[in-house]
């Protein structure tokens, strides 16, 4: 057990568990990034509901949302960290794990602040269906991300996370990785999107995605319909081109927008103290 508030110790233990030789591409990193994103990405700006506060994915309503299939792996990876640092809230742990994973996979340093609560406020629970559906197009992406308060540029920057990890047929129905080295953060996703020819492929399960095969590559690479919507949309596309050509700019913008993502729904005063986590004594909701 570490001293309460020793986030450096937590960061160290998260970094230490990333290497998982038996899992996927050998790293827990990508699925931890997805956990941070899905825990935050239910936010609705207008009604101030959803978001990472409350760590609602522990419960069936949110955890059992088909959009969250597979994220139990991420939560299980983090249980050893939670056991050792029991003072940290799950909501803080899940968001911090994404931030640490990006950095450890050679990505940018992302600013992160503690203070999320695990208290579940029933009036803030998001309904299912707030996360994006990869089978759709630009209008859908805008509908989902504008609801959280993101701009077109921020949507494209965030999408660069698909440089990491892969799709699993038994989770989303899609299959494969976006890049050849999916455990290293870079702007390759944008570069491949622009430079390769993507062919439609209907998988055996009926799911439609786009693929490209390079002779020297280990496996066929993929793009979701939503990924390629970034290319065909005139307002998204210039940002794809910018990030493909300027890795530093992508890293800087991604760091800023990911920090914004994990702060959705968290209200702080000028000193950074969280204002809407005052129900800590309410403990866990069952
Ligand atoms: Zn993803 N994402 N995502 N994403 N995502 C998957 C995997 C990962 C969409 C989507 O449908 C999917 C963002 C935006 C969007 C990651 C991070 C971020 C998968 C595959 C799908 C289907 C899931 C599976 O089968 O395991 C759509 C439609 C998005 C917006 C339009 C944003 C924003 C992200 C972070 C900032 C990551 C890291 C993965 C890889 C997970 C893994 O297990 O390897």
Boltz pocket constraint, residues with backbone or C-beta under 6 A from the ligand:
constraints:
  - pocket:
      binder: B
      contacts: [[A, 29], [A, 30], [A, 31], [A, 33], [A, 34], [A, 37], [A, 69], [A, 70], [A, 132], [A, 133], [A, 134], [A, 135], [A, 141], [A, 155], [A, 158], [A, 159], [A, 161], [A, 162], [A, 164], [A, 165], [A, 166], [A, 167], [A, 168], [A, 169], [A, 171], [A, 172], [A, 173], [A, 174], [A, 224], [A, 226], [A, 258]]
      max_distance: 6.0
